[in-house]
Amino acid sequence: MTKQPALSSLALTAMALPVIAGAWLCFVRPERAGLWVLAMLFVPAVRLGIRTASRALGTTRIGAAILPARTVDAQKMLSGAIVVASLVVALPLAANLADALGLIDASGAHAIATRWTNVLAGGYFVFHGNRLPKILTPLSGARHDLATMQTVQFRTGRLYVLAGSAYAVVWLVLPAHLAQPYGLAIMVTGILVPSAILRSYARRGVAHPGR
Amino acid sequence: MNKVFKALSDPTRRRVLQLLRQRPMTAGELSSHFEISKPTLSAHFATLREADLIAAEKTGTTITYRLKMSVLEDALLSFTQTFGLEFKDRTSDRPATEPRERET
């Protein structure tokens, strides 16, 4: 079994945020304690699930062959995902807390939570897209020629970065009623275009496209 | 990020990255594009690997190098090329200003 490097300290700190906010909300709004507990334990539960699954995968022959080459990069991606997921959960909790403490009103809390959650989602798309070309398939396990795979990874990564940036900017600058449809259109495009690129390369098979 | 900037600051290393943009190459294929000694080139590869810009995979006695750049790092490389820092292959038209990198 492969020993996996620990999560970054930033990821661990981020994981604590929803727990703190949720625990505080349990005290100030105990009537919805079930919801707060569910929210505060969501990210740690997912993390535990991933850890268990990767350990189980590490004991298999295929998993043992793949994991050593990808562990560090995969762990970096996981740390980033945990930071974003924790913030996405912590933001609405913090907004609810601010509402419960009388710092902002309920509609303000909802608007802040919606806007910043979507900005974070865009940011995560950028983060993921940026690191996408760094994920390497072992040469022995490559099913297509490496030049094509490299090109596809870079094109997909760039599109993710562009779509994520545009999505975050739209949610930052536009009013909510406009940001919603435009953001959705950008995200759908950002997912469909890379999918179309992947399909076209899969159909063409081995090729050496320029970048 | 310091390691990335250090790696991109050298024209030979940028040229290596440019070549790897086309396709993964073996150490021998890469060295045929340069007039520098193999130990010097290996040092450049080591710097690039340390910056996590390339990855090396050994198959038997052959080491294959491949690009391992993020979108941002790729944009940084393009940026340096856009500002006239690109060095041409010695097998193509060599700019007169290019320094000779032969070692004894």
Chai-1 contact restraints between the chains, C-beta under 6 A:
chainA,res_idxA,chainB,res_idxB,connection_type,confidence,min_distance_angstrom,max_distance_angstrom,comment,restraint_id
A,N130,B,S70,contact,1.0,0.0,6.0,A-B,restraint_1
A,N130,B,V71,contact,1.0,0.0,6.0,A-B,restraint_2
A,N130,B,L72,contact,1.0,0.0,6.0,A-B,restraint_3
A,R131,B,S70,contact,1.0,0.0,6.0,A-B,restraint_4
A,K134,B,K68,contact,1.0,0.0,6.0,A-B,restraint_5
A,K134,B,S70,contact,1.0,0.0,6.0,A-B,restraint_6
A,L136,B,A55,contact,1.0,0.0,6.0,A-B,restraint_7
A,L139,B,E57,contact,1.0,0.0,6.0,A-B,restraint_8
A,L146,B,P24,contact,1.0,0.0,6.0,A-B,restraint_9
A,A147,B,R23,contact,1.0,0.0,6.0,A-B,restraint_10
A,G157,B,V71,contact,1.0,0.0,6.0,A-B,restraint_11
A,R158,B,V71,contact,1.0,0.0,6.0,A-B,restraint_12
A,V161,B,V71,contact,1.0,0.0,6.0,A-B,restraint_13
A,R211,B,R21,contact,1.0,0.0,6.0,A-B,restraint_14
